[in-house]
Amino acid sequence: MAARILDGRALAAEIRADVAARAQALRARGVVPSLAVTIAGDDAASRGYARSIENAGRKAGIDVSVHALHERATENDVRAQLRALAADANVHGIILQQPLPAHLSVRRLADAVPRPKDVDGTNPASIGLLATASSTAFAPATPLACMLLLERSAHARLRGVRACVVGRSTVVGLPVALLLLARDATVTIVHRGTRDLAAETRAADVLVVAAGRPRAITADMVAPGATVIDVGTTYVDGAVTGDVAFDEVAEVAGDITPVPGGVGPVTSAALLRNAVTAAERQTSSG
C-alpha cells in the first residue's frame, strides 16, 4: 500500500486534549462550557451520534445536553426549543441534529440557531461568513475535520494547489470548498451533473469526496500522489464503507483517510473545539 494513512483517531485525541485543557481553564473561572443538541424524531444514527458527543463532552469537561422532540414535532415546536436554548446564557453552543423528519426542513429552521452559538455552521449567515473568510465563523464540524486532516498531509500548504470536491451539499461540499478557497487553493466542485467527473478528479492534488455513494471513486480517477479525504459513511453488508474504493486508491494516492477512523473521529472532536471556542467568546471579559 503506497499511500500514507491520515489517522483520524490520533488527531482527534490531540484535539480533545487541547479542548479539555481549555474547558478546565473555563471551569476554573466559574464557566461550565455547554453544548445543547436538539433532535426531532427517532433516527437511530442521530441518537447514537448524540450519545457519542455526550460521552466525548463528559471526558473533555464540556456539559452536553440532548433535547429530544417527538417524531410529530412541528416547525413551531422546534423553533420554540431553539429559542429557549438561544436565550439560556448557560448554553454556549447549539446544534440542530440532522436528518430531520420528512415534514421538517432544515432550511426553514436553520436561522433559529443564533450565530454566536451556531457551532456546527447551520445558520445561513454562518455560510455567508465562510464565503467572506471571516475569522468569526464557525465552520461545520465535518468540513473543519477535512481541513484539520489536510494539515497533516503532504498538501498542507494549499496556496495554488488544485483541489476537487466531489459533492455540493451545504453540509459538506460547499463549506469545504469555501474553506479551501480561503486557503488560496484552486477549487473545482463536481456533482452528478458533471460531464466528465473522472477528468476533474484526476486533475486534483487534493480530492475531498462527499458523494454519498460507496466506493464511487476508483484508482483510475485519482492522480498519483494526491491527498484523498473520504467523508463517506455507508453501511454495506454490515460494515461502514467510504465513498472511495480504499484498497485500490491507496495504491495510487500519496495520503488517504480510512473509513472508519478518518474524518469521523475528527468531526466530533472539531465540534467540541467549536463549542469551547463559543464558550470562551461569550464569557470573555475583553
C-alpha positions in Angstrom: 0.0 0.0 0.0 1.7 3.2 -1.2 -0.4 5.9 0.5 0.3 7.3 3.9 -2.7 6.9 6.2 -4.1 10.1 7.8 -5.0 8.8 11.2 -8.2 10.5 12.3 -8.3 8.8 15.7 -4.8 10.1 16.7 -5.6 13.6 15.5 -8.9 13.5 17.4 -7.1 12.6 20.6 -4.8 15.6 20.2 -7.8 17.9 19.6 -9.7 16.5 22.6 -6.7 17.0 24.9 -6.5 20.7 23.8 -10.3 21.1 24.3 -10.0 19.5 27.8 -7.3 21.9 28.8 -9.3 24.9 27.6 -12.5 23.6 29.3 -10.6 23.2 32.5 -9.4 26.8 32.3 -13.0 28.0 31.8 -14.3 26.0 34.8 -11.5 27.5 36.9 -13.2 30.8 36.4 -16.7 29.5 37.0 -17.8 28.9 33.4 -19.1 25.4 32.5 -18.8 25.1 28.7 -22.2 23.8 27.5 -23.3 22.3 24.2 -27.0 21.6 23.5 -28.1 19.0 20.9 -31.7 19.3 19.5 -33.1 16.2 17.9 -36.5 15.7 16.4 -37.7 12.1 15.7 -36.2 8.7 16.4 -33.4 8.4 13.9 -31.1 5.8 15.4 -27.9 7.2 13.8 -28.8 10.7 15.1 -29.3 9.4 18.6 -26.2 7.4 18.5 -24.2 10.4 17.4 -25.7 12.5 20.2 -24.7 9.8 22.8 -21.2 9.8 21.4 -21.0 13.6 21.7 -22.3 13.3 25.3 -19.6 10.8 26.2 -16.8 12.8 24.5 -18.0 16.0 26.1 -18.0 14.5 29.5 -14.4 13.4 29.1 -13.4 16.8 27.8 -15.2 18.8 30.5 -18.0 20.0 28.3 -21.6 19.7 29.5 -23.6 18.2 26.6 -27.4 18.1 26.9 -29.7 16.3 24.4 -33.1 17.9 23.9 -35.3 15.3 22.1 -38.6 16.2 20.4 -41.1 13.6 19.2 -41.4 12.4 15.6 -44.5 14.6 15.0 -42.9 17.8 16.4 -44.0 20.8 14.3 -41.7 23.5 13.0 -43.0 25.8 15.8 -42.1 23.1 18.3 -38.5 23.0 17.1 -38.3 26.8 16.8 -39.5 27.2 20.4 -36.9 24.7 21.6 -34.1 26.5 19.8 -35.3 29.9 21.0 -35.2 28.7 24.6 -31.7 27.4 24.2 -30.7 30.7 22.5 -32.0 32.6 25.5 -30.2 30.5 28.1 -26.9 32.2 29.0 -25.6 28.9 30.3 -25.7 27.3 26.9 -22.8 28.3 24.7 -23.3 26.0 21.6 -26.4 24.7 19.8 -26.7 22.1 17.1 -29.8 21.0 15.2 -29.1 17.4 14.5 -29.9 16.1 11.0 -31.6 14.3 9.4 -35.0 15.8 10.5 -38.3 14.1 10.0 -39.6 14.4 6.4 -42.1 17.1 7.3 -39.5 19.4 8.7 -37.0 21.4 6.7 -33.6 22.4 8.0 -33.6 25.3 5.5 -36.6 26.8 7.3 -35.2 26.1 10.7 -31.5 26.9 10.4 -31.9 30.6 11.1 -33.3 29.8 14.5 -29.9 28.8 15.7 -28.2 32.1 16.8 -24.9 32.6 15.0 -22.8 33.1 18.2 -24.0 29.7 19.3 -24.0 28.0 15.9 -21.1 25.7 16.5 -22.0 23.4 13.5 -22.4 26.2 10.9 -26.2 25.6 10.3 -27.4 29.1 10.1 -27.2 30.6 6.5 -25.4 33.6 8.0 -22.6 31.2 9.0 -22.2 30.0 5.4 -22.1 33.7 4.4 -19.3 34.3 6.8 -17.4 31.3 5.5 -17.8 32.8 2.0 -16.1 36.0 3.1 -13.4 34.1 5.0 -14.5 35.7 8.3 -12.5 34.6 11.4 -15.7 34.8 13.5 -17.4 32.0 11.5 -17.8 28.5 13.0 -17.1 26.0 10.2 -19.4 23.0 10.2 -17.6 20.2 12.1 -17.2 17.7 9.2 -15.7 20.3 6.7 -13.5 21.5 9.6 -12.4 17.9 10.2 -11.4 17.7 6.5 -9.2 20.8 6.8 -7.6 19.6 10.0 -6.7 16.3 8.3 -5.3 18.1 5.3 -3.0 20.0 7.6 -1.3 16.6 8.3 -0.9 15.8 4.6 1.8 16.5 2.0 -0.5 19.2 0.7 -0.8 21.1 3.9 0.2 24.3 2.1 -2.8 24.8 0.0 -1.9 28.0 -1.9 -2.1 27.3 -5.6 -2.9 23.6 -5.0 -5.6 22.1 -7.3 -8.5 20.8 -5.1 -11.6 19.0 -6.3 -14.6 18.5 -4.0 -17.0 15.7 -5.0 -20.4 16.7 -3.8 -22.1 20.2 -3.4 -24.3 19.8 -0.3 -24.5 22.7 2.1 -23.5 20.3 4.9 -20.1 19.2 3.5 -19.3 20.0 -0.1 -20.0 23.8 -0.3 -18.4 24.6 3.1 -15.3 22.5 2.3 -14.9 24.4 -1.0 -15.2 27.7 0.8 -12.6 26.7 3.4 -10.2 25.6 0.6 -10.7 28.9 -1.2 -9.9 30.8 2.0 -6.6 29.0 2.0 -5.9 30.0 -1.7 -6.5 26.6 -3.2 -7.8 26.4 -6.8 -11.1 24.7 -6.3 -13.4 22.7 -8.5 -16.8 21.3 -7.3 -18.1 18.3 -9.2 -21.5 16.5 -8.8 -23.9 14.2 -10.6 -24.3 16.8 -13.4 -20.6 17.0 -14.2 -20.0 15.7 -17.7 -16.6 14.0 -17.2 -16.2 13.6 -13.4 -13.1 11.4 -13.7 -11.2 14.0 -15.7 -11.8 16.6 -13.0 -10.9 14.3 -10.1 -7.7 13.1 -11.9 -6.5 16.7 -12.2 -6.6 17.4 -8.5 -3.8 17.4 -6.0 -6.4 17.3 -3.2 -9.6 15.3 -3.5 -12.3 15.6 -0.9 -15.1 13.1 -1.5 -18.6 13.6 -0.1 -20.7 11.9 -2.8 -22.8 9.7 -0.5 -22.2 6.7 -2.8 -19.9 3.8 -1.5 -16.7 3.2 -3.5 -17.7 5.8 -6.1 -14.1 6.9 -6.5 -11.7 4.3 -8.0 -8.0 4.3 -8.6 -8.3 5.4 -12.2 -10.0 8.6 -11.0 -7.1 9.7 -8.8 -3.8 11.4 -9.6 -0.7 9.7 -8.4 0.4 11.3 -5.1 -2.9 13.0 -4.5 -4.3 13.6 -1.0 -7.7 11.9 -0.7 -10.1 12.8 2.1 -13.1 10.4 2.2 -16.1 11.8 4.0 -18.5 8.9 3.1 -20.1 6.6 5.6 -22.5 4.0 4.2 -23.3 0.6 5.6 -22.5 -2.1 3.1 -23.0 -5.7 4.2 -23.0 -4.6 7.8 -19.7 -2.6 7.6 -19.1 1.1 7.3 -17.8 1.9 3.8 -16.5 5.1 2.4 -17.1 6.9 -0.9 -13.6 5.9 -2.0 -12.5 2.3 -3.0 -9.9 2.4 -0.3 -7.6 -0.6 -1.2 -7.1 0.3 -4.8 -7.0 4.1 -4.4 -4.4 3.7 -1.6 -2.0 2.2 -4.2 -2.1 5.5 -6.1 -2.7 8.3 -3.6 0.0 10.0 -1.5 -2.2 10.4 1.6 -5.6 8.9 2.3 -8.1 8.8 5.1 -9.5 5.5 6.1 -13.2 4.7 6.8 -13.8 4.2 9.6 -11.0 6.0 11.6 -10.5 9.1 9.4 -12.9 12.0 9.1 -15.4 10.6 11.6 -13.4 10.9 14.9 -12.1 14.3 13.9 -15.6 15.6 13.3 -16.8 15.0 16.8 -13.6 16.5 18.2 -13.9 19.5 16.0 -17.5 20.1 17.2 -16.2 20.1 20.8 -13.5 22.5 19.8 -16.1 24.9 18.3 -18.2 24.6 21.5 -15.3 25.5 23.8 -14.4 28.4 21.5 -18.0 29.6 21.7 -17.9 29.5 25.5 -14.6 31.5 25.5 -16.0 34.1 23.2 -19.3 34.5 25.1 -17.7 34.8 28.5 -14.6 36.8 27.6 -14.2 39.9 29.7 -12.4 41.6 26.8 
